[in-house]
Amino acid sequence: MTEGDAALTTAAVTDGTIKILVPSVEDLTIECAGSRLDSENLQIEDVDKGFASKLTFLACSTTKPATGCALENQPTAISTNPILVLAALRSGEEDKITVTPETGCIFTAISFNEADRCAFDGLEALKGAFTLGVPTGQLELESQTIVGLGSVENNSLDVSTLPAYIVGGRALLKLASGSKWSFH
């Protein structure tokens, strides 16, 4: 169990591609295929709370539609504004964490290529909140896996008022000290 502040490592190893989906725009799919998820000041602040100054998704590109909706200078990094994390107990070993912007409702601005014909042109804000799964969050382990859950758990994100979802990918979070930990 982690009591009080505990710093997490600034680079979480990823397994699988993290995707941002905007289904109502030609099944728009942005895939972030970096081998890690970078962060600044990622820390646990209490047994059920966390904070990061910034998360950075690496090697992000539009994969769907095949043309007409590319990110500016893809592959590119997408960095968030400061975020808060709240953990909630679930049944069995699983926890869920809800991620929200620290202030306001904007996570990040995604830069689309202005020359394309997509519904998005230039900077578009990703707003709202999303939930991630922590399959072994109630166990004291050296690393905890976080997983994007998709539309069932994440129905409060949007890009330009259009529903958006974070799905797939796994990231391994570790304490900077290397100690075992859980949110509880």
C-alpha positions, -999 to 999 in steps of 0.1 A, spaced: 0 0 0 13 35 -8 8 61 18 13 98 9 34 110 -20 53 84 -41 70 92 -74 64 69 -103 90 64 -131 88 90 -159 86 64 -187 61 36 -186 68 7 -210 38 1 -233 26 -32 -248 3 -27 -277 -9 4 -295 -29 30 -276 -58 43 -298 -79 74 -298 -111 67 -317 -137 92 -331 -162 69 -348 -185 95 -362 -157 109 -384 -150 82 -409 -141 59 -380 -111 82 -373 -84 62 -355 -53 77 -341 -27 51 -331 1 59 -307 26 31 -312 55 43 -291 73 17 -269 67 39 -238 44 65 -224 63 95 -211 53 117 -181 64 146 -160 59 146 -122 38 114 -122 31 106 -86 7 90 -62 -5 116 -38 -26 94 -15 -39 58 -14 -65 66 -41 -52 98 -59 -25 106 -84 -12 135 -105 10 142 -135 21 175 -150 20 159 -184 16 125 -202 30 122 -236 18 96 -261 46 88 -286 46 79 -324 10 90 -330 -5 88 -365 -39 86 -381 -44 51 -394 -81 55 -404 -92 69 -427 -62 60 -448 -61 96 -463 -76 130 -456 -74 132 -418 -36 131 -409 -21 146 -379 3 175 -384 38 161 -389 29 125 -382 42 104 -365 41 129 -337 38 131 -299 6 141 -282 10 156 -247 -17 163 -222 -23 192 -199 -18 184 -161 -41 155 -150 -56 141 -119 -62 104 -113 -87 89 -89 -87 52 -81 -118 31 -72 -120 -4 -58 -137 -30 -80 -145 -66 -73 -116 -91 -71 -81 -78 -79 -92 -51 -103 -93 -13 -98 -104 14 -122 -89 48 -124 -106 79 -137 -84 105 -154 -95 141 -156 -78 174 -165 -65 191 -133 -83 223 -143 -110 229 -168 -120 201 -192 -93 201 -219 -68 172 -219 -49 182 -249 -51 199 -283 -45 175 -312 -30 191 -343 -45 179 -376 -30 187 -410 -48 218 -423 -43 207 -459 -65 177 -454 -103 174 -460 -111 160 -426 -139 173 -403 -110 186 -382 -88 214 -393 -57 225 -373 -59 223 -335 -88 204 -319 -94 200 -282 -98 166 -266 -121 172 -236 -138 153 -208 -127 123 -187 -118 87 -192 -115 55 -172 -87 30 -174 -86 -5 -160 -59 -17 -135 -64 -55 -136 -42 -62 -105 -47 -28 -88 -55 -43 -54 -23 -64 -52 10 -51 -40 32 -55 -70 64 -38 -84 45 -27 -115 8 -21 -122 -7 -24 -157 -31 2 -169 -54 -6 -198 -76 15 -221 -112 2 -218 -130 16 -248 -165 31 -253 -184 12 -225 -163 28 -198 -154 60 -216 -184 78 -228 -174 113 -216 -146 123 -240 -151 144 -271 -133 162 -299 -152 192 -312 -184 178 -295 -180 144 -312 -177 113 -290 -141 100 -286 -126 70 -269 -93 57 -257 -89 20 -262 -62 -7 -262 -26 -6 -252 -11 -14 -219 14 6 -199 33 -6 -169 36 19 -140 64 15 -115 74 35 -84 107 53 -89 119 35 -57 112 1 -72 90 -8 -42 59 -29 -45 27 -8 -45 -11 -6 -51 -36 22 -49 -50 8 -16 
